[in-house]
Amino acid sequence: MKAASKRDIRVAFSRRYGLAKSATAKGALLDEFCELTGYHRKYAIALFGSPPAAPGNRPVRRSRGRIYDAAVERILVIIWEAAGYPWSARLKAILPLWLPWVVARFDIDADLESQLSSISPRTIDRVLREHKDKIKRGRFGRTKPGTLLKHHIPIKTDNWDVSEPGYAEIDCVAHCGNFAFGDFANSVNLTDIHTAWTETRAVLGKAQQRVSAVIDEIREALPFLLLGLDCDNGSEFINHHLFKYCEANQIQLTRGRPYKKNDNAHIEQKNWTHVRRILGYARFDTAPVVEAINDLYANELRLWMNFFQPTVKLVGKERVGARFVRRYDAPQTPLDRVLASTSVDGETKATLRNQRAALDPFTLSQRIDQKLDRIRVLASLQGAPKVAAHGYPPGIRKPHPITVSTNSHG
């Protein structure tokens, strides 16, 4: 039955329902009306209590014209893909940083530039809806608990509440593929809590001295002093070498509880965005491929992530009934948070500003692709896990064969 016909029936039955004198008569009218329209009895009672407006008085819904045309969508998709498929709030924060390079590369006019500057995160979601591809992948952990010095290294379970850079979480990501035999590459990943500045280096094996040496290299690359380290209970961190190193350099060393990944939630998230999303789950077990990975980590990738990739920080969480309500700050790049910190000296800030001004994010993205191609050539694919036949995980690159095993059909 058409909506207009149902409305006419409703008008007629509402008039009769209002004139009915007994409950029996009203009940009979309700039964007849529900049988004709298919409405629920309670819904019919509610309709009779509020008579419909006259056809001429009904508001007319006018469709809104499209503001952002195909040209905006094309440029937005290009930026979104080159920036690593960020979600809409982060992409909105990325646009002001990338627009000067977009204008230079694509010769867009002032009107299109203005549209890209004014587009909202929700509109970005609508524009990119058809381009999004959400695929989940399984993850593999290879942490072997360390048993030494646990009573010397305190457990940290409270929330981070720091107002200056230098307090960081650290973790190790294994690149062993499906098999944990022999020596294979491990990515030592460190992220600062206050600024989200992240540094990553690869090491072949998990020998204590090698991991300590990599941490020293990361410490020298940070634009601020390293004041504290929080790690898991892996033997690569719970050992005399790192304990003595932190003691000698006045670095506070703490650890999370065994099998409680939320104690190191910040670095666990960076393990995905800065390592797995880039390199996938292939097996890397040779010195040349580790050298190639470090060439990527120490150069283009660290600049691309820290200078041009905004992140959000949790600023508040409260329980409302049975759920938690979380509040986040505005997206900012790690570099912007470093520049806003009073703990970093002016000379370092000026150097970082000049360095970002001279970098083209599109060029960085292309160089990352080129270096990933070289890593793919050097990589041993025998131990890589299979990829699902329906596709690949979204990442900063288009899917590379680096994440596919030799017997995969994906």
C-alpha positions as CSV (number, residue, x, y, z in Angstrom):
1,M,0.0,0.0,0.0
2,K,1.3,3.5,-0.9
3,A,2.1,6.1,1.8
4,A,-0.6,8.4,0.4
5,S,-3.3,5.7,0.7
6,K,-2.3,4.9,4.3
7,R,-2.5,8.6,5.1
8,D,-6.1,8.8,3.8
9,I,-7.1,5.7,5.7
10,R,-5.5,7.2,8.9
11,V,-7.4,10.5,8.5
12,A,-10.7,8.6,8.1
13,F,-10.1,6.2,11.0
14,S,-8.8,9.0,13.3
15,R,-12.1,10.8,12.9
16,R,-14.2,7.7,13.6
17,Y,-11.9,6.8,16.5
18,G,-12.5,10.2,18.1
19,L,-16.3,9.9,17.8
20,A,-16.4,6.3,19.2
21,K,-18.2,6.2,22.6
22,S,-17.1,2.8,24.0
23,A,-13.8,0.9,24.4
24,T,-15.3,-2.0,22.4
25,A,-16.0,0.3,19.4
26,K,-12.5,1.8,19.6
27,G,-11.0,-1.7,19.8
28,A,-12.9,-2.8,16.7
29,L,-11.7,0.2,14.8
30,L,-8.1,-0.4,15.8
31,D,-8.3,-4.1,14.7
32,E,-9.7,-3.0,11.3
33,F,-7.1,-0.2,10.8
34,C,-4.2,-2.6,11.7
35,E,-5.4,-5.2,9.4
36,L,-5.6,-2.7,6.5
37,T,-2.3,-1.0,7.1
38,G,-0.1,-3.7,8.7
39,Y,0.7,-1.3,11.6
40,H,1.3,-2.5,15.2
41,R,-1.6,-1.9,17.5
42,K,0.4,0.4,19.8
43,Y,1.7,2.4,16.9
44,A,-1.9,2.8,15.6
45,I,-3.0,4.2,19.0
46,A,-0.1,6.7,18.9
47,L,-1.1,7.8,15.3
48,F,-4.7,8.4,16.4
49,G,-3.5,10.6,19.2
50,S,-1.7,13.0,16.8
51,P,-3.7,13.6,13.6
52,P,-1.6,14.1,10.4
53,A,-0.9,17.6,9.1
54,A,-2.7,18.7,5.9
55,P,-0.8,17.8,2.7
56,G,-0.1,21.5,1.9
57,N,1.5,22.2,5.3
58,R,4.0,19.3,5.2
59,P,7.6,20.6,5.0
60,V,9.4,20.1,1.7
61,R,12.8,18.5,2.0
62,R,15.2,20.2,-0.4
63,S,18.2,18.2,-1.5
64,R,21.5,20.1,-0.9
65,G,23.7,20.6,-4.0
66,R,27.1,19.0,-4.1
67,I,29.9,21.3,-3.0
68,Y,32.9,19.1,-3.6
69,D,33.3,17.9,-7.1
70,A,35.3,15.1,-8.7
71,A,38.4,17.2,-8.8
72,V,38.4,17.5,-5.0
73,E,37.8,13.8,-4.7
74,R,40.7,13.0,-7.0
75,I,43.2,15.2,-5.2
76,L,42.0,14.0,-1.8
77,V,42.4,10.4,-2.8
78,I,46.0,11.1,-4.0
79,I,46.9,12.7,-0.7
80,W,45.1,10.0,1.3
81,E,47.0,7.2,-0.4
82,A,50.4,9.0,-0.3
83,A,49.9,9.8,3.4
84,G,49.2,6.2,4.4
85,Y,45.4,6.0,4.4
86,P,44.9,8.0,7.6
87,W,41.4,8.4,9.1
88,S,39.5,11.6,8.4
89,A,40.5,13.7,11.5
90,R,44.2,12.9,10.8
91,L,43.8,13.6,7.1
92,K,42.2,16.9,7.9
93,A,45.3,17.8,10.0
94,I,47.6,16.6,7.2
95,L,46.1,18.8,4.5
96,P,47.6,22.1,5.7
97,L,51.1,20.5,5.8
98,W,50.8,18.9,2.4
99,L,48.9,21.6,0.4
100,P,52.0,23.7,-0.6
101,W,53.4,20.5,-2.2
102,V,50.0,19.6,-3.7
103,V,49.8,23.0,-5.4
104,A,53.3,22.7,-6.8
105,R,52.7,19.2,-8.1
106,F,49.2,19.3,-9.5
107,D,48.9,23.0,-10.5
108,I,45.5,23.4,-8.7
109,D,43.6,26.7,-8.7
110,A,42.8,28.9,-5.7
111,D,39.2,27.7,-5.6
112,L,40.2,24.0,-5.4
113,E,42.8,24.8,-2.8
114,S,40.2,26.6,-0.7
115,Q,37.9,23.6,-0.9
116,L,40.6,21.3,0.3
117,S,41.3,23.6,3.2
118,S,37.7,23.9,4.3
119,I,36.5,20.3,3.9
120,S,35.4,18.7,7.1
121,P,36.4,15.3,8.5
122,R,32.9,14.0,8.1
123,T,32.8,15.1,4.4
124,I,36.2,13.4,3.9
125,D,34.6,10.2,5.2
126,R,31.8,10.5,2.6
127,V,34.1,11.4,-0.2
128,L,36.5,8.4,0.5
129,R,33.7,5.9,1.3
130,E,34.1,4.0,-1.9
131,H,37.9,4.0,-1.7
132,K,38.2,2.4,1.7
133,D,39.2,-1.2,2.1
134,K,39.2,-2.5,5.6
135,I,40.9,-5.9,6.0
136,K,42.2,-7.4,9.2
137,R,45.3,-9.5,9.7
138,G,46.4,-11.9,12.4
139,R,49.5,-11.0,14.5
140,F,52.2,-13.1,15.9
141,G,54.2,-12.5,19.1
142,R,57.6,-13.9,19.8
143,T,58.4,-12.4,23.2
144,K,60.4,-14.7,25.5
145,P,60.1,-13.7,29.1
146,G,63.3,-12.6,30.8
147,T,64.0,-13.9,34.2
148,L,67.0,-11.8,35.3
149,L,66.9,-8.6,37.4
150,K,63.1,-8.5,37.6
151,H,63.3,-7.6,41.3
152,H,65.6,-4.7,40.4
153,I,63.3,-3.2,37.7
154,P,60.0,-1.8,39.1
155,I,56.7,-2.5,37.5
156,K,54.8,0.4,36.1
157,T,51.0,0.0,36.0
158,D,49.7,3.6,36.5
159,N,48.8,5.8,33.5
160,W,51.5,8.0,32.0
161,D,51.1,11.6,33.2
162,V,54.1,13.5,31.8
163,S,54.4,17.1,30.6
164,E,57.8,16.9,28.9
165,P,59.4,14.7,26.3
166,G,61.9,12.0,27.2
167,Y,59.8,9.3,28.8
168,A,59.3,6.5,26.3
169,E,58.0,3.0,25.8
170,I,60.0,0.4,23.9
171,D,59.3,-3.0,22.4
172,C,60.7,-5.5,19.9
173,V,58.9,-6.7,16.8
174,A,60.0,-10.1,15.4
175,H,60.4,-10.6,11.6
176,C,60.5,-14.4,11.7
177,G,57.6,-15.2,9.4
178,N,55.9,-18.5,10.4
179,F,59.0,-20.0,12.0
180,A,61.0,-18.8,15.0
181,F,64.1,-20.9,14.3
182,G,67.6,-19.4,13.9
183,D,68.6,-15.7,13.7
184,F,66.1,-13.3,12.2
185,A,65.6,-9.6,12.2
186,N,63.9,-7.7,15.1
187,S,62.7,-4.1,14.9
188,V,63.4,-2.2,18.2
189,N,60.7,0.4,18.3
190,L,60.6,3.3,20.7
191,T,57.9,6.0,21.1
192,D,57.9,9.1,23.3
193,I,54.8,9.4,25.4
194,H,54.5,13.2,25.4
195,T,55.2,13.9,21.7
196,A,54.6,10.5,20.0
197,W,58.0,10.9,18.4
198,T,59.0,7.4,17.3
199,E,62.4,5.9,16.3
200,T,62.9,2.4,15.0
201,R,66.0,0.3,14.2
202,A,66.4,-3.3,13.1
203,V,68.9,-5.8,14.6
204,L,69.7,-9.4,13.5
205,G,68.8,-11.6,16.5
206,K,68.0,-10.4,20.0
207,A,71.4,-10.5,21.6
208,Q,71.5,-8.3,24.7
209,Q,74.5,-6.3,23.6
210,R,73.1,-5.7,20.1
211,V,69.8,-4.4,21.5
212,S,71.6,-2.1,23.9
213,A,73.7,-0.7,21.1
214,V,70.6,-0.1,19.0
215,I,69.0,1.7,21.9
216,D,72.1,3.9,22.2
217,E,71.8,4.7,18.5
218,I,68.1,5.6,18.9
219,R,68.9,7.8,21.9
220,E,71.4,9.8,19.8
221,A,68.7,10.3,17.1
222,L,66.1,11.7,19.5
223,P,65.7,15.6,19.5
224,F,65.5,15.5,23.3
225,L,67.0,13.7,26.2
226,L,65.9,10.2,27.0
227,L,64.8,10.3,30.7
228,G,62.8,7.0,31.1
229,L,62.2,3.7,29.4
230,D,59.3,1.4,30.0
231,C,59.5,-2.1,28.4
232,D,57.9,-5.5,28.5
233,N,59.4,-8.6,30.2
234,G,61.4,-9.8,27.2
235,S,64.9,-11.1,27.8
236,E,66.2,-8.5,25.3
237,F,65.3,-5.8,27.8
238,I,65.5,-7.5,31.2
239,N,69.2,-8.0,31.3
240,H,72.4,-6.7,32.9
241,H,73.5,-4.8,29.7
242,L,70.4,-2.6,29.5
243,F,70.1,-2.3,33.3
244,K,73.7,-1.0,33.6
245,Y,73.3,1.2,30.5
246,C,70.3,3.0,31.9
247,E,71.9,3.3,35.3
248,A,75.0,4.9,33.8
249,N,73.0,7.3,31.7
250,Q,70.5,8.2,34.4
251,I,67.6,6.7,32.5
252,Q,64.6,5.5,34.6
253,L,63.9,1.8,33.6
254,T,60.5,0.3,34.4
255,R,58.6,-2.7,33.0
256,G,55.0,-3.8,32.5
257,R,53.3,-6.8,34.0
258,P,53.8,-10.2,32.2
259,Y,51.1,-10.9,29.6
260,K,49.5,-7.4,30.1
261,K,49.9,-5.7,26.8
262,N,47.8,-2.7,27.9
263,D,50.6,-1.7,30.2
264,N,52.6,-0.8,27.0
265,A,49.6,0.4,24.9
266,H,51.4,3.3,23.3
267,I,54.2,1.2,21.8
268,E,51.9,-1.6,20.9
269,Q,50.0,0.8,18.6
270,K,53.2,2.0,17.1
271,N,54.3,-1.5,16.4
272,W,51.5,-1.7,13.9
273,T,51.7,1.8,12.3
274,H,55.5,2.0,12.1
275,V,56.6,-1.7,11.6
276,R,53.9,-4.2,10.7
277,R,52.0,-1.9,8.4
278,I,55.3,-1.2,6.5
279,L,57.1,-4.5,6.4
280,G,54.2,-7.0,6.9
281,Y,54.9,-10.5,8.3
282,A,57.7,-11.7,6.1
283,R,60.8,-13.4,7.4
284,F,64.1,-11.3,7.3
285,D,67.1,-13.3,8.3
286,T,70.2,-11.9,6.5
287,A,72.5,-9.0,7.2
288,P,71.9,-7.2,3.9
289,V,68.2,-7.0,4.4
290,V,68.6,-5.7,8.0
291,E,71.0,-3.1,6.6
292,A,68.3,-2.1,4.0
293,I,65.6,-1.9,6.6
294,N,67.8,0.3,8.8
295,D,68.4,2.5,5.8
296,L,64.7,3.0,5.6
297,Y,64.1,3.4,9.3
298,A,66.8,5.9,10.0
299,N,66.1,8.2,7.0
300,E,62.9,8.6,5.0
301,L,60.5,6.7,7.3
302,R,61.4,8.5,10.5
303,L,61.1,11.9,8.7
304,W,57.8,10.9,7.1
305,M,56.3,9.7,10.3
306,N,57.5,12.3,12.7
307,F,57.3,15.4,10.4
308,F,54.2,14.8,8.3
309,Q,51.9,12.3,10.1
310,P,49.6,13.8,12.8
311,T,48.6,11.7,15.8
312,V,46.0,12.2,18.5
313,K,46.5,11.9,22.2
314,L,44.1,10.8,24.9
315,V,43.5,13.8,27.2
316,G,40.7,12.4,29.4
317,K,38.6,9.3,30.1
318,E,35.6,9.1,32.4
319,R,33.1,6.4,33.1
320,V,29.5,7.2,32.3
321,G,27.2,4.4,33.3
322,A,28.5,1.2,31.8
323,R,30.8,2.8,29.2
324,F,33.9,5.0,29.1
325,V,33.9,8.3,27.4
326,R,37.3,9.3,26.0
327,R,38.4,12.8,24.9
328,Y,41.3,13.3,22.5
329,D,43.2,16.4,21.6
330,A,43.5,17.9,18.1
331,P,45.7,15.9,15.7
332,Q,49.3,17.1,15.7
333,T,52.5,15.8,14.2
334,P,55.2,14.6,16.7
335,L,57.4,17.5,15.4
336,D,54.7,20.1,16.2
337,R,54.5,18.7,19.8
338,V,58.3,18.9,20.0
339,L,58.3,22.5,18.8
340,A,55.6,23.3,21.5
341,S,57.7,21.8,24.3
342,T,59.7,24.1,26.6
343,S,62.1,21.3,27.3
344,V,63.7,21.5,23.8
345,D,66.2,24.2,23.1
346,G,65.6,26.8,20.4
347,E,68.5,25.8,18.2
348,T,67.1,22.2,17.9
349,K,63.7,23.6,17.1
350,A,65.0,25.9,14.4
351,T,67.0,23.0,12.8
352,L,63.9,20.8,12.8
353,R,61.7,23.6,11.3
354,N,64.2,24.2,8.5
355,Q,64.5,20.5,7.8
356,R,60.7,20.0,7.4
357,A,60.4,23.1,5.2
358,A,62.9,21.6,2.8
359,L,61.2,18.2,2.6
360,D,58.6,17.1,0.1
361,P,56.2,14.5,1.6
362,F,55.4,13.1,-1.9
363,T,59.1,12.6,-2.6
364,L,59.6,10.9,0.8
365,S,56.6,8.6,0.0
366,Q,58.2,7.6,-3.4
367,R,61.6,6.9,-1.8
368,I,59.9,4.7,0.8
369,D,58.3,2.7,-2.0
370,Q,61.7,2.4,-3.8
371,K,63.4,1.2,-0.6
372,L,60.6,-1.3,0.1
373,D,61.1,-2.7,-3.4
374,R,64.8,-3.2,-2.6
375,I,63.9,-4.9,0.8
376,R,61.5,-7.2,-1.1
377,V,64.3,-8.3,-3.4
378,L,66.6,-9.0,-0.5
379,A,64.0,-10.7,1.7
380,S,63.7,-14.4,2.2
381,L,60.0,-15.2,1.6
382,Q,60.1,-18.8,2.7
383,G,59.0,-18.0,6.3
384,A,56.3,-15.4,5.5
385,P,52.8,-16.2,6.6
386,K,50.0,-16.6,4.0
387,V,47.9,-13.6,3.1
388,A,44.1,-14.1,2.9
389,A,42.8,-14.6,-0.6
390,H,40.5,-11.6,-0.4
391,G,43.3,-9.0,-0.1
392,Y,46.0,-7.3,1.9
393,P,46.0,-5.1,5.1
394,P,45.8,-1.4,4.4
395,G,49.2,0.3,4.8
396,I,51.2,3.3,3.8
397,R,52.2,1.6,0.6
398,K,50.2,-0.2,-2.0
399,P,50.5,-4.0,-1.2
400,H,53.9,-5.2,-2.0
401,P,54.9,-8.9,-2.6
402,I,57.0,-8.5,0.5
403,T,54.0,-9.6,2.6
404,V,53.2,-12.6,0.5
405,S,54.6,-16.1,0.9
406,T,55.8,-18.1,-2.1
407,N,52.9,-20.5,-1.8
408,S,50.2,-17.8,-1.3
409,H,47.3,-17.5,-3.6
410,G,46.4,-13.9,-2.6
